[in-house]
């Protein structure tokens, strides 16, 4: 059994790494490692054990202003650096990530808590964006125009937007940074990252590797500390020309309002509340495997998590029973425990939200078919839980639980499951399981979601556009489109 300590002792993080220099307790500011002006620090803890991992500088608005000014100064040379050379530096960064993949995964387990296998997967996913944009750097093309006016030439140039701010969440501490930063750097923009308060060490290890890869000073910085001070400055500063945020819809709305004063480009990857629609023509095993992966990846702390599992009445009872059995069999534990599938949640408030959603659903008539009790590990561990007969009156039907609690809803032939799936302010991803082509076509056309997965769960990767509609966000990451978020068009009409 895990021991969850109440008074944090310090874990020796460096001793767990093959390259201890990847554990950095300072911020990376325009090519130099630094502390806060006033020496203030924030404690970082391991969510599995409650033990302290170390500290990071608590930087604020004034330090951020200076970093942005230095990044802006570096912009002139970085935008003129040949795209092929930017690509070469990105490639070295990617190769260093691969060389140090195991250390990066270990750091992630220590500060985020996810199982080691998931952390290894995230490092590969994260490195994939750098690999992709290293090649894409040289393909930021000028578009041709056929003139509609006499005696002139017309061109449209695609130019880097300027300093880009990246604000990222704790559930994917590496991939949410590389998905943004690799695209912006490839486009010729300097980048200032503000990683999540809870998971700075993955970001600082990426900074150490970026330093070794040879990015010029000022083109890449990672500032740790006060979210309101740092992010407030990034939003207000006119030299920041684009801000790319991944996190909750609630904070995204605030940042959109704060960024409005300086009319910058804002990309938003926000919350999700994915429907998973299962018809009765799919083998039960395949349906359960798919739904388990879609619900419980990242311990349910995933914007792509299948939060509303709609199951056709003809297979409902069989599915509920099999899904409950599979859920009870999930291995909960510290991310380093062999075979661990579900780690701890990130905060007390996340644990409280899971329990509140379960209590509310049970009070309104849901049926508890797995879990539901406090997990014996205590601390931030929650027992994987399944609720059947969930209805729209329950909080879990409307809100992201962001934890290992599954909600199953039956539907009948006469029900409009498409309308049920679209009945949400979110629109990130939807899952459809059926072999009927007509149904697939109708659902794919009708689903108000940025991404649709049909008879499969894993669909993301660097070459494809990731993003949502409605209140799940604005813009796309990954693919060529992700690069375009960090460029502006300049139309030139010349008579010479
Ligand atoms: P969050 O919105 O609380 O925090 C995101 C980032 O913003 C963190 O760096 C945080 O420190 C910072 N922040 C928080 N409050 C702030 C404030 N008032 N001003 C400025 N910055 C502030 O989100 P989270 O809890 O870290 O992550 C979970 C959320 O992220 C979920 O809603 C999830 O769906 C979403 N998410 C979306 C995607 C996607 O690609 N669409 C991916 C991962 C997570």
Boltz pocket constraint, residues with backbone or C-beta under 6 A from the ligand:
constraints:
  - pocket:
      binder: B
      contacts: [[A, 167], [A, 168], [A, 169], [A, 170], [A, 171], [A, 172], [A, 194], [A, 195], [A, 196], [A, 197], [A, 227], [A, 228], [A, 231], [A, 232], [A, 246], [A, 247], [A, 248], [A, 249], [A, 251], [A, 252], [A, 254], [A, 268], [A, 269], [A, 270], [A, 271], [A, 272], [A, 302], [A, 303], [A, 304], [A, 400], [A, 402], [A, 428], [A, 468], [A, 472], [A, 473]]
      max_distance: 6.0
